[in-house]
């Protein structure tokens, strides 16, 4: 395998397991892992905490005016084996994974000013290669020149079931139909927003993991990484 480091961009719909396989790859390769979705969740959490968004309204101008007050960082937790998300030095890893945050994150992500701020940070994180980043526009906007681009998909029902069980295991009190609605709604917003909509990059490899186990998915993508790196031999 080549000593050269590459950029791996993993895009796809919500709850397709992008973060799970991206973490696995980063750990295996010794690369930096960046969960871009967590960055949008962090901004959403900030908006919720400061009264800029709720079920009835979204004060987008108010949020934009406070973007410079938002500092997002990732700190590696050796016990967990992955980096947790911090907002202004507060660990918000668990707080941003709720269904409430999920219900608002796609709306917040439609704000061009929010995307501009976060894309700038994401590009900076990938300057030295050796990075695995997942999200919605990594292969199309953040790293259009990434050596390996993957686009992950699965049926809405499959993704909703995964997300539902994940939330139940966390101890959250959720209804499956609410989770399914969230998945479908987010798909619509993510693919129809004006700024950087979710689309498969022309040179991305699509993987439907509806019927793949986590190990099968990891091995399939690792094979693609190996083939890409061998191209530099």
N, C-alpha and C positions, 0 to 999 in steps of 0.2 A: 504494500500500500504506500502511496506517495507521502512524502513528508510535507508536501504543500498543503496549506489550509484553505478551505473553501467556505463560501457562505451558503447556508441551506435555508431556503425560504419555504415555509409551510403555510399555505392558505387553505381556507375552506369554511364551510358552514358551521354554525354554533353547535357545540356538543358532538363534534365528530372525533374527539380525542386528540386534537392537534397538540395540545399542551403535554399530554401524557407521552406521546411518542417523541415529541421534541425534547423533553427532559431525558428520556431514555437515550436518545442519540447523543445529546450533549455530554451526558455522563460517560457513555461508552467511548466517545471520541476525545474527551477532554476539552470540549469546546465550551464557550459561553452560551448560556441559554437565556433568551429574552422572551417573556410572555407579553407581547404587545397588547393583547386583550386586557390583561391586568392593568395596564397603564390607562386604558379607557375606562375601566371599572373604577380605578382610583379617582379619576376626574369626576365620574358619575357620583361616587360616594361623597366627594367634596361638595358637589352641587346639591345633593340631598341634605347633607349636614348643615349647609348654609342657606337652605330654603329657596334654592334656585329652580328646583324641579320637584313636582309631585304628580299625583294622578290628574290634577286639574290644569296645571300650567307648567311652562318651561320658560323661565326668564333667561333667555340665551345671552342677552346683552349684559346682564348682571354677572353671569358666569365668565364671559369673555373678559370683562373688566378686572376679574380676579385671577386670571390665568398665571400671572407672574407671582402669585402667592402660593402656587402649587409646585411642590418639589417632590418628585417621585424617584424612589431609589429601590434597588434590589439588594438584599443582604443574605448571604448564604447561611443557611441553618444546617450545621453539620449533623444534627440529630435526625432531621427530616430528609436530608440529602438533596435539598433544592433551595433556591433563593426565594425568600418571602418578600412581599411588597410592602414598602413603607411610604406613607404620605406625611410629609413634613416631620420626619423622624418617628412617626407612630406606626407600629406594626398593624396593618389593616388586612392582612392575608385572609383571615376568616371572614371579616366584615364585608369584603367585596364579593364573596362567593354566594350571596343570598339570592333568592328569586326576585326580591325587591330591586336589588341593583340590576339584575338581568333584565327586568322589565323596562328600565330606563336607559341602559347603556347604548343601545342602538340609536336612540334619539340624540343623546349627547354626542355620539360619534358622527352625526350628520353635520355638526358645526365645523365649518372650514377652518376657523381659527384654532379650534381644539386639535384638529387633525394636523394642521401646519406645525403647531408646537410639538406634538408628540412624534411626528415623522422626522422632524429635525433631530430630536433626541435619539430616535431609533437609528438613523443614518450614522450618527456619531458613534453609537455603540458597536456598529459593524465595520468601522474603518479598517481594523487590522485583520479582517477575515476571522476564521475559526469561530463562527457564531451560528447558532441555530435559533431562528426567530419564527414565531407563528403568529397568525392574525388573519386579517381580511384583505390587506393590500400590500403584503410584504414583497411578493414576486412581481407585482405590477407597478408599485409606487416607491416603496422604501428601498428595495434592492432589485431593480429591473435587470441588473447584470449578474445576479446570483448564479453560481455554477450549477446548482441543483434547485429546481422549483417543484414543489409537490402541491397538488390540490386535492384535499380530502372531502369526501362526501359520504352520505348515508341517508336512508329514508328518514323523514321527519319523525315517524313513529319509533323507529329504532333509536334515534337520538334522544327523543323525549323519555323513553324508558330508561336509558342510561342516566340521563340527568336526574330523573325522578328518584332512582335508587341511590344515586350519589347524594342527593339532598336528604333522603331518609336516613342514610347511614351517618350523616352529619348531625342528625337529631332534629332537622327542620320539619315542621308540620306543613306538608304540602299536598296538593291534590294533583293527580296525574293529568287531568284535563287542563288545569292551569299551566302546567309545565309544557304540555303539547301546544297550547295556544301561544305561549311565550316563544317556543321554537319557531312556529310558523310565522308569527308576527316579526320576529327578528330577521328571519330569512327575507321577508318582503322589504323591510326597511334597509337591510344591508345591501340588497341587490338593486334597489331603486333610488338610493340617495344620489344626489347630483355630484357630490365630491367623492372621488375614489370609490365607486361602488364595488361590491364583491363580484369579481369576474375571474375566470380562470385565465392565467397568462398563456399566451400562445405556445410557449415552450415548456409549460408545466406538465408534469405527469399526473394524471388523475388516478386516485385510488378510492374505490368504493369499499368501505370497511364494514358494511352492513352485516356481512357474514364472516368476518375475520376475528380471530381472538387477538388479544393484545400482543402475544408472542408472534403470531403469524404476521401481524401488521408490522411489528418491529423488524422482523427478519426480511420482509419484503422491501422495506424502505432502506434497511442497512445494505442490502444487495445493490440498490440504486446508488447509494453513497460510495460503496466500494468500486462500482463500475465508473463512477464519475472521477474518483481519485486515481484510478488506474489509467485514466486518459491523460494524466500528467506525467506518467512514467517516461 
